[in-house]
Amino acid sequence: MLARFAGQTVMVMPTTLHPVADSMGWRTAAGGEAALRTRADSVLEAVFREHSLTTWIYAAQVARTARRNPTYLVDPSTLRPALALRGALRSADRTLSEPLASQLRALAGTSGVRYTLIPTDLELRVDGSRVTVAVIDVRLAQVAWMGTVTGAPHSAWDATILPELLHLAADLVVPR
């Protein structure tokens, strides 16, 4: 589905959570939302690297670059792209609204990439955790692709949920 991006350098933004009730007990078990987002970014990088996506620029590096350029770049962990992405999908040309379009363009400009992958709306649910993944053409400020992957049901939080789910997302780019 996203194989055309496998050979390119793509910037991966930090994961954002979907505000949902904690039916699995992950807030306590995973150490809270900030710890879970950091863990999700770390697992995503490891899983995508296992899929040979080694030239991609992952969330930790994007955050380091933003910290070194605070007057020019926004902290990528503060972006909340879900609403702008849904709005772009409703428009005929799939164009992102401001300020997200300019913020992504500035972040991408530091490494010269054209595309960014945004894992958004991570939902940890008993009936199957899910994450929405969007690929943005930052030069055109358009959604190139957006979809949701759903993992297996789990009755409670455990450490295998994120790797299982993020392997499904990586399979969209480079199938196992």
Secondary structure, DSSP 8 states (H G I E B T S, - for coil): --GGGTTS-EEE----B-----TT-HHHHTTSHHHHHHHHHHHHHHHHHHTT--SSB-HHHHHHHHHH-TTTS--GGG---HHHHHHHHHSTT-B--TTHHHHHHHHHHTTT-SEEEEEEEEE--TT--EEEEEEEETTTTEEEEEEEEE----SS--TTHHHHHHHHHHHTTS--
